[in-house]
Amino acid sequence: MKQPRRTSGQSRAAYAAGLGIAVHTLDHYRRQLRPRQPQLLEVDWQPPSLPPAPDCALVLRNGRRIELSAACLAHLADPGDLLQKLLSAADPH
């Protein structure tokens, strides 16, 4: 538990001399022991953006999922071929 702070009634110079240290050394330790004000920083927090929800999700027997969006499929020349490759890679049996 912290001891209560006491005043000796002496000047800094007299108190330091009584301890056998220089005044600047006493001041150094006084600064080290002084309670410090917390330094606060302003923070601009934005919630993370979530990826769009899939338009299609296939759940395989082994628990693996293949999720596709309509936008992804619209850019493919043959979505069926991609789906077949994904299925064989995810569930080789």
Secondary structure by P-SEA (a helix, b strand, c coil): cccccccccccaaaaaaaacccaaaaaaaaaaaccccbbbbbbbcccccccccccbbbbccccbbbbbcaaaaaacccaaaaaaaaaaaaccc
